[in-house]
Amino acid sequence: MTPAFRSVLLTPNLLGADGVSCLSRQIASALPAPVMVVSLHDAPASTSADPLRRSAGGSRLRFIADALRVGLRCDRRTVIVCCHVHLAPVARLVAWRGAPVTFVLCGIEAWVPLRAAERWALSSGALVAISDHTARGFTAANPSFEATPIAVCHPGLPPRGADAADLPGEPAALIVGRMSADEGYKGHEALIHAWPAVIARHPDARLWIVGGGDDRPRLEALVERLDLGHAIVFAGRVSDAELDRLYRRCRFFVMPSLHEGFGLVFLEAMRAGKACVGAPGAAAEIIQDGVTGFVVNPARPADLIGVLLRLFDDPRTCDVLGRAGAARFAAEFTDARFRGRFAPLLPYAG
């Protein structure tokens, strides 16, 4: 008889550079091996090249079929993790032979009322949120889960490589994030509107914007209207190596986003030894205000401008905050720390 899978991970993406992909890879590394991964959007993989990966190439029907075939090799000893609430009903079906399921709440998709099938699925398993902020948003939108225990497990990242040399800091702030017309919450527009006040005191101050998205043309037009083309640089999507260089070259990292499920980019900046500026919410669970950076509400432009000016005024403050952030990253937010937090949360049916 074909043996049952030890672990199964259902996820929208495994191989991308987005936060869910990164989290999915971390979860896969924390599960009992071998781990079968079924992903919705990754390009289809050859089963001969990778017998432990099924990728549906964006086809929901193929994803369901792949998942149900995997379910035939799951039993009560299998650990199943579902990395997106929209995939939860499929995970419930995969577990039809009694395997325990853990549902991971990742952010904004969990902050809206669930559909009936999603409520049915999530009521059957353990819930883990990537931040207290995400857990609160989930229960606020879905009050029927207010009495349901939700564990919180902050993600992590691999430590900085030993060969990653420090680079001289330039008078530049860095923001990394998708520019989405539908979402529009990363804080790009607030920073652009703050920049005239920044360059009035520091004419050489630059804002480096990394990322793509359908809102980029509108934001570029705003920069031109404000005559900030010399001070704000749209770098687009960059390679991992170039992104690492930008983290090490900037003076500090800033992303005043009010709607982050967590914010792995803050960890990337802390790993590089940079001070961070974020907004109330999940970022406040990462940034220690006044110790590793600052938490500021972008809805209060004067407060945001004040923090930006303070960091450009005093590079030594940036260095002190950045060193504290690097120490906090090493102590709390490595991938090893994540695995140590996540594995004990998995329900084992035996």
QUISULCOR-V505481 format. One record per residue. N is the residue number from 1. RES is the residue in one letter. SS is DSSP state (a for helix, b for strand, c for the rest). PHI is phi in whole degrees, 0 to 359 (999 if undefined). PSI is psi in whole degrees, -180 to 180 (NA if undefined). Layout:
n=N res=RES ss=SS phi=PHI psi=PSI
n=N res=RES ss=SS phi=PHI psi=PSI
This chain:
n=1 res=M ss=c phi=999 psi=138
n=2 res=T ss=c phi=295 psi=128
n=3 res=P ss=c phi=292 psi=153
n=4 res=A ss=c phi=288 psi=152
n=5 res=F ss=c phi=293 psi=145
n=6 res=R ss=c phi=283 psi=-43
n=7 res=S ss=b phi=217 psi=149
n=8 res=V ss=b phi=225 psi=133
n=9 res=L ss=b phi=241 psi=124
n=10 res=L ss=b phi=254 psi=126
n=11 res=T ss=b phi=210 psi=153
n=12 res=P ss=c phi=295 psi=-42
n=13 res=N ss=c phi=214 psi=146
n=14 res=L ss=c phi=242 psi=-34
n=15 res=L ss=c phi=257 psi=0
n=16 res=G ss=c phi=279 psi=-178
n=17 res=A ss=c phi=260 psi=0
n=18 res=D ss=c phi=284 psi=170
n=19 res=G ss=a phi=296 psi=-39
n=20 res=V ss=a phi=294 psi=-40
n=21 res=S ss=a phi=298 psi=-46
n=22 res=C ss=a phi=298 psi=-45
n=23 res=L ss=a phi=297 psi=-41
n=24 res=S ss=a phi=298 psi=-40
n=25 res=R ss=a phi=294 psi=-38
n=26 res=Q ss=a phi=296 psi=-43
n=27 res=I ss=a phi=297 psi=-43
n=28 res=A ss=a phi=302 psi=-37
n=29 res=S ss=a phi=287 psi=-18
n=30 res=A ss=a phi=267 psi=-11
n=31 res=L ss=c phi=274 psi=154
n=32 res=P ss=c phi=299 psi=130
n=33 res=A ss=c phi=277 psi=154
n=34 res=P ss=c phi=282 psi=153
n=35 res=V ss=b phi=246 psi=122
n=36 res=M ss=b phi=270 psi=123
n=37 res=V ss=b phi=251 psi=127
n=38 res=V ss=b phi=244 psi=115
n=39 res=S ss=b phi=242 psi=149
n=40 res=L ss=c phi=277 psi=-45
n=41 res=H ss=c phi=256 psi=-16
n=42 res=D ss=c phi=297 psi=154
n=43 res=A ss=c phi=297 psi=143
n=44 res=P ss=c phi=305 psi=135
n=45 res=A ss=c phi=255 psi=145
n=46 res=S ss=c phi=288 psi=127
n=47 res=T ss=c phi=294 psi=-25
n=48 res=S ss=c phi=285 psi=-33
n=49 res=A ss=c phi=284 psi=-36
n=50 res=D ss=c phi=215 psi=89
n=51 res=P ss=c phi=292 psi=-10
n=52 res=L ss=c phi=251 psi=27
n=53 res=R ss=b phi=218 psi=132
n=54 res=R ss=b phi=237 psi=124
n=55 res=S ss=b phi=234 psi=130
n=56 res=A ss=c phi=265 psi=-4
n=57 res=G ss=c phi=60 psi=27
n=58 res=G ss=c phi=93 psi=-6
n=59 res=S ss=c phi=275 psi=114
n=60 res=R ss=a phi=294 psi=-36
n=61 res=L ss=a phi=296 psi=-42
n=62 res=R ss=a phi=294 psi=-39
n=63 res=F ss=a phi=300 psi=-46
n=64 res=I ss=a phi=297 psi=-43
n=65 res=A ss=a phi=297 psi=-44
n=66 res=D ss=a phi=300 psi=-45
n=67 res=A ss=a phi=296 psi=-42
n=68 res=L ss=a phi=293 psi=-36
n=69 res=R ss=a phi=295 psi=-40
n=70 res=V ss=a phi=297 psi=-38
n=71 res=G ss=a phi=300 psi=-26
n=72 res=L ss=c phi=294 psi=-20
n=73 res=R ss=c phi=249 psi=28
n=74 res=C ss=c phi=246 psi=142
n=75 res=D ss=c phi=221 psi=-167
n=76 res=R ss=c phi=296 psi=-16
n=77 res=R ss=c phi=272 psi=-11
n=78 res=T ss=c phi=281 psi=139
n=79 res=V ss=b phi=260 psi=122
n=80 res=I ss=b phi=245 psi=131
n=81 res=V ss=b phi=235 psi=132
n=82 res=C ss=b phi=246 psi=125
n=83 res=C ss=c phi=260 psi=16
n=84 res=H ss=c phi=198 psi=135
n=85 res=V ss=a phi=297 psi=-29
n=86 res=H ss=a phi=291 psi=-19
n=87 res=L ss=a phi=266 psi=-1
n=88 res=A ss=a phi=301 psi=-42
n=89 res=P ss=a phi=300 psi=-36
n=90 res=V ss=a phi=294 psi=-42
n=91 res=A ss=a phi=299 psi=-39
n=92 res=R ss=a phi=298 psi=-39
n=93 res=L ss=a phi=290 psi=-38
n=94 res=V ss=a phi=300 psi=-31
n=95 res=A ss=c phi=270 psi=24
n=96 res=W ss=c phi=297 psi=-20
n=97 res=R ss=c phi=266 psi=12
n=98 res=G ss=c phi=102 psi=9
n=99 res=A ss=c phi=292 psi=140
n=100 res=P ss=b phi=287 psi=143
n=101 res=V ss=b phi=240 psi=136
n=102 res=T ss=b phi=248 psi=126
n=103 res=F ss=b phi=256 psi=125
n=104 res=V ss=b phi=260 psi=123
n=105 res=L ss=b phi=268 psi=117
n=106 res=C ss=c phi=257 psi=-16
n=107 res=G ss=c phi=155 psi=-132
n=108 res=I ss=a phi=299 psi=-29
n=109 res=E ss=a phi=292 psi=-18
n=110 res=A ss=a phi=265 psi=0
n=111 res=W ss=c phi=261 psi=19
n=112 res=V ss=c phi=235 psi=158
n=113 res=P ss=c phi=301 psi=133
n=114 res=L ss=c phi=289 psi=151
n=115 res=R ss=c phi=285 psi=163
n=116 res=A ss=a phi=303 psi=-43
n=117 res=A ss=a phi=295 psi=-35
n=118 res=E ss=a phi=289 psi=-41
n=119 res=R ss=a phi=299 psi=-44
n=120 res=W ss=a phi=303 psi=-44
n=121 res=A ss=a phi=291 psi=-49
n=122 res=L ss=a phi=292 psi=-23
n=123 res=S ss=c phi=288 psi=-8
n=124 res=S ss=c phi=260 psi=-5
n=125 res=G ss=c phi=222 psi=-173
n=126 res=A ss=b phi=274 psi=146
n=127 res=L ss=b phi=247 psi=133
n=128 res=V ss=b phi=230 psi=127
n=129 res=A ss=b phi=253 psi=150
n=130 res=I ss=c phi=277 psi=-5
n=131 res=S ss=c phi=198 psi=159
n=132 res=D ss=a phi=300 psi=-38
n=133 res=H ss=a phi=300 psi=-44
n=134 res=T ss=a phi=294 psi=-42
n=135 res=A ss=a phi=298 psi=-43
n=136 res=R ss=a phi=294 psi=-40
n=137 res=G ss=a phi=296 psi=-37
n=138 res=F ss=a phi=294 psi=-49
n=139 res=T ss=a phi=289 psi=-30
n=140 res=A ss=a phi=296 psi=-38
n=141 res=A ss=a phi=277 psi=-20
n=142 res=N ss=c phi=226 psi=73
n=143 res=P ss=a phi=299 psi=-18
n=144 res=S ss=a phi=294 psi=-14
n=145 res=F ss=a phi=259 psi=9
n=146 res=E ss=c phi=300 psi=-33
n=147 res=A ss=c phi=269 psi=-1
n=148 res=T ss=c phi=277 psi=129
n=149 res=P ss=c phi=297 psi=133
n=150 res=I ss=b phi=233 psi=112
n=151 res=A ss=b phi=283 psi=150
n=152 res=V ss=b phi=245 psi=128
n=153 res=C ss=c phi=223 psi=105
n=154 res=H ss=c phi=292 psi=135
n=155 res=P ss=c phi=293 psi=175
n=156 res=G ss=c phi=216 psi=-177
n=157 res=L ss=b phi=220 psi=158
n=158 res=P ss=c phi=299 psi=149
n=159 res=P ss=c phi=297 psi=162
n=160 res=R ss=c phi=295 psi=139
n=161 res=G ss=c phi=295 psi=148
n=162 res=A ss=c phi=295 psi=-24
n=163 res=D ss=c phi=268 psi=7
n=164 res=A ss=c phi=277 psi=91
n=165 res=A ss=c phi=287 psi=147
n=166 res=D ss=c phi=291 psi=148
n=167 res=L ss=c phi=243 psi=151
n=168 res=P ss=c phi=300 psi=131
n=169 res=G ss=c phi=289 psi=135
n=170 res=E ss=c phi=257 psi=160
n=171 res=P ss=c phi=285 psi=68
n=172 res=A ss=b phi=219 psi=143
n=173 res=A ss=b phi=257 psi=148
n=174 res=L ss=b phi=239 psi=135
n=175 res=I ss=b phi=234 psi=136
n=176 res=V ss=b phi=234 psi=118
n=177 res=G ss=c phi=173 psi=156
n=178 res=R ss=c phi=291 psi=139
n=179 res=M ss=c phi=259 psi=97
n=180 res=S ss=c phi=249 psi=127
n=181 res=A ss=c phi=293 psi=-33
n=182 res=D ss=c phi=288 psi=-39
n=183 res=E ss=c phi=266 psi=-61
n=184 res=G ss=c phi=59 psi=33
n=185 res=Y ss=c phi=246 psi=4
n=186 res=K ss=c phi=288 psi=-21
n=187 res=G ss=c phi=105 psi=7
n=188 res=H ss=a phi=301 psi=-47
n=189 res=E ss=a phi=295 psi=-39
n=190 res=A ss=a phi=298 psi=-40
n=191 res=L ss=a phi=292 psi=-42
n=192 res=I ss=a phi=300 psi=-44
n=193 res=H ss=a phi=292 psi=-25
n=194 res=A ss=a phi=280 psi=-20
n=195 res=W ss=a phi=291 psi=-32
n=196 res=P ss=a phi=303 psi=-39
n=197 res=A ss=a phi=291 psi=-33
n=198 res=V ss=a phi=293 psi=-50
n=199 res=I ss=a phi=284 psi=-15
n=200 res=A ss=a phi=296 psi=-33
n=201 res=R ss=a phi=262 psi=-33
n=202 res=H ss=c phi=233 psi=85
n=203 res=P ss=c phi=301 psi=-24
n=204 res=D ss=c phi=267 psi=3
n=205 res=A ss=c phi=290 psi=136
n=206 res=R ss=b phi=237 psi=151
n=207 res=L ss=b phi=243 psi=119
n=208 res=W ss=b phi=261 psi=123
n=209 res=I ss=b phi=249 psi=116
n=210 res=V ss=b phi=250 psi=133
n=211 res=G ss=c phi=133 psi=167
n=212 res=G ss=c phi=241 psi=-162
n=213 res=G ss=c phi=130 psi=160
n=214 res=D ss=c phi=284 psi=-7
n=215 res=D ss=c phi=267 psi=-3
n=216 res=R ss=a phi=300 psi=-45
n=217 res=P ss=a phi=302 psi=-40
n=218 res=R ss=a phi=295 psi=-43
n=219 res=L ss=a phi=292 psi=-37
n=220 res=E ss=a phi=296 psi=-39
n=221 res=A ss=a phi=295 psi=-37
n=222 res=L ss=a phi=297 psi=-42
n=223 res=V ss=a phi=300 psi=-42
n=224 res=E ss=a phi=293 psi=-42
n=225 res=R ss=a phi=298 psi=-35
n=226 res=L ss=c phi=272 psi=4
n=227 res=D ss=c phi=57 psi=48
n=228 res=L ss=c phi=246 psi=14
n=229 res=G ss=c phi=300 psi=-27
n=230 res=H ss=c phi=281 psi=-17
n=231 res=A ss=c phi=248 psi=-18
n=232 res=I ss=b phi=239 psi=124
n=233 res=V ss=b phi=246 psi=123
n=234 res=F ss=b phi=267 psi=107
n=235 res=A ss=b phi=273 psi=-14
n=236 res=G ss=b phi=72 psi=-162
n=237 res=R ss=c phi=281 psi=136
n=238 res=V ss=c phi=233 psi=164
n=239 res=S ss=c phi=290 psi=163
n=240 res=D ss=a phi=301 psi=-40
n=241 res=A ss=a phi=295 psi=-43
n=242 res=E ss=a phi=292 psi=-38
n=243 res=L ss=a phi=298 psi=-42
n=244 res=D ss=a phi=299 psi=-41
n=245 res=R ss=a phi=296 psi=-39
n=246 res=L ss=a phi=294 psi=-40
n=247 res=Y ss=a phi=301 psi=-42
n=248 res=R ss=a phi=283 psi=-24
n=249 res=R ss=a phi=274 psi=-29
n=250 res=C ss=c phi=289 psi=163
n=251 res=R ss=c phi=277 psi=-39
n=252 res=F ss=b phi=204 psi=165
n=253 res=F ss=b phi=252 psi=141
n=254 res=V ss=b phi=218 psi=131
n=255 res=M ss=b phi=210 psi=89
n=256 res=P ss=c phi=279 psi=65
n=257 res=S ss=c phi=263 psi=129
n=258 res=L ss=c phi=270 psi=-5
n=259 res=H ss=c phi=228 psi=40
n=260 res=E ss=c phi=275 psi=136
n=261 res=G ss=c phi=292 psi=-35
n=262 res=F ss=c phi=211 psi=-81
n=263 res=G ss=c phi=122 psi=67
n=264 res=L ss=a phi=298 psi=-25
n=265 res=V ss=a phi=297 psi=-30
n=266 res=F ss=a phi=295 psi=-38
n=267 res=L ss=a phi=295 psi=-40
n=268 res=E ss=a phi=300 psi=-42
n=269 res=A ss=a phi=292 psi=-44
n=270 res=M ss=a phi=297 psi=-40
n=271 res=R ss=a phi=301 psi=-33
n=272 res=A ss=c phi=275 psi=3
n=273 res=G ss=c phi=79 psi=33
n=274 res=K ss=c phi=249 psi=142
n=275 res=A ss=b phi=297 psi=149
n=276 res=C ss=b phi=237 psi=144
n=277 res=V ss=b phi=239 psi=122
n=278 res=G ss=b phi=225 psi=-177
n=279 res=A ss=c phi=249 psi=165
n=280 res=P ss=c phi=304 psi=147
n=281 res=G ss=c phi=125 psi=-141
n=282 res=A ss=c phi=297 psi=-35
n=283 res=A ss=a phi=301 psi=-31
n=284 res=A ss=a phi=290 psi=-15
n=285 res=E ss=a phi=277 psi=-14
n=286 res=I ss=a phi=257 psi=-51
n=287 res=I ss=c phi=276 psi=128
n=288 res=Q ss=c phi=271 psi=109
n=289 res=D ss=b phi=302 psi=123
n=290 res=G ss=c phi=83 psi=-5
n=291 res=V ss=c phi=245 psi=-50
n=292 res=T ss=c phi=247 psi=-2
n=293 res=G ss=b phi=163 psi=-153
n=294 res=F ss=b phi=222 psi=144
n=295 res=V ss=b phi=251 psi=122
n=296 res=V ss=c phi=220 psi=143
n=297 res=N ss=c phi=275 psi=116
n=298 res=P ss=c phi=293 psi=-14
n=299 res=A ss=c phi=287 psi=-8
n=300 res=R ss=c phi=247 psi=86
n=301 res=P ss=a phi=305 psi=-38
n=302 res=A ss=a phi=297 psi=-37
n=303 res=D ss=a phi=293 psi=-43
n=304 res=L ss=a phi=297 psi=-46
n=305 res=I ss=a phi=299 psi=-41
n=306 res=G ss=a phi=300 psi=-42
n=307 res=V ss=a phi=292 psi=-43
n=308 res=L ss=a phi=300 psi=-45
n=309 res=L ss=a phi=296 psi=-40
n=310 res=R ss=a phi=301 psi=-41
n=311 res=L ss=a phi=285 psi=-33
n=312 res=F ss=a phi=284 psi=-30
n=313 res=D ss=a phi=295 psi=-37
n=314 res=D ss=c phi=227 psi=88
n=315 res=P ss=a phi=302 psi=-29
n=316 res=R ss=a phi=294 psi=-36
n=317 res=T ss=a phi=299 psi=-42
n=318 res=C ss=a phi=302 psi=-43
n=319 res=D ss=a phi=296 psi=-44
n=320 res=V ss=a phi=296 psi=-47
n=321 res=L ss=a phi=297 psi=-41
n=322 res=G ss=a phi=296 psi=-41
n=323 res=R ss=a phi=295 psi=-40
n=324 res=A ss=a phi=295 psi=-37
n=325 res=G ss=a phi=294 psi=-41
n=326 res=A ss=a phi=297 psi=-39
n=327 res=A ss=a phi=293 psi=-40
n=328 res=R ss=a phi=294 psi=-41
n=329 res=F ss=a phi=301 psi=-49
n=330 res=A ss=a phi=297 psi=-33
n=331 res=A ss=a phi=277 psi=-31
n=332 res=E ss=a phi=236 psi=-23
n=333 res=F ss=c phi=233 psi=23
n=334 res=T ss=b phi=281 psi=165
n=335 res=D ss=a phi=295 psi=-32
n=336 res=A ss=a phi=295 psi=-40
n=337 res=R ss=a phi=295 psi=-39
n=338 res=F ss=a phi=299 psi=-47
n=339 res=R ss=a phi=300 psi=-39
n=340 res=G ss=a phi=294 psi=-30
n=341 res=R ss=a phi=278 psi=-37
n=342 res=F ss=a phi=281 psi=-44
n=343 res=A ss=a phi=304 psi=-43
n=344 res=P ss=a phi=293 psi=-14
n=345 res=L ss=a phi=277 psi=-11
n=346 res=L ss=c phi=284 psi=131
n=347 res=P ss=c phi=277 psi=125
n=348 res=Y ss=c phi=254 psi=118
n=349 res=A ss=c phi=282 psi=-21
n=350 res=G ss=c phi=80 psi=NA
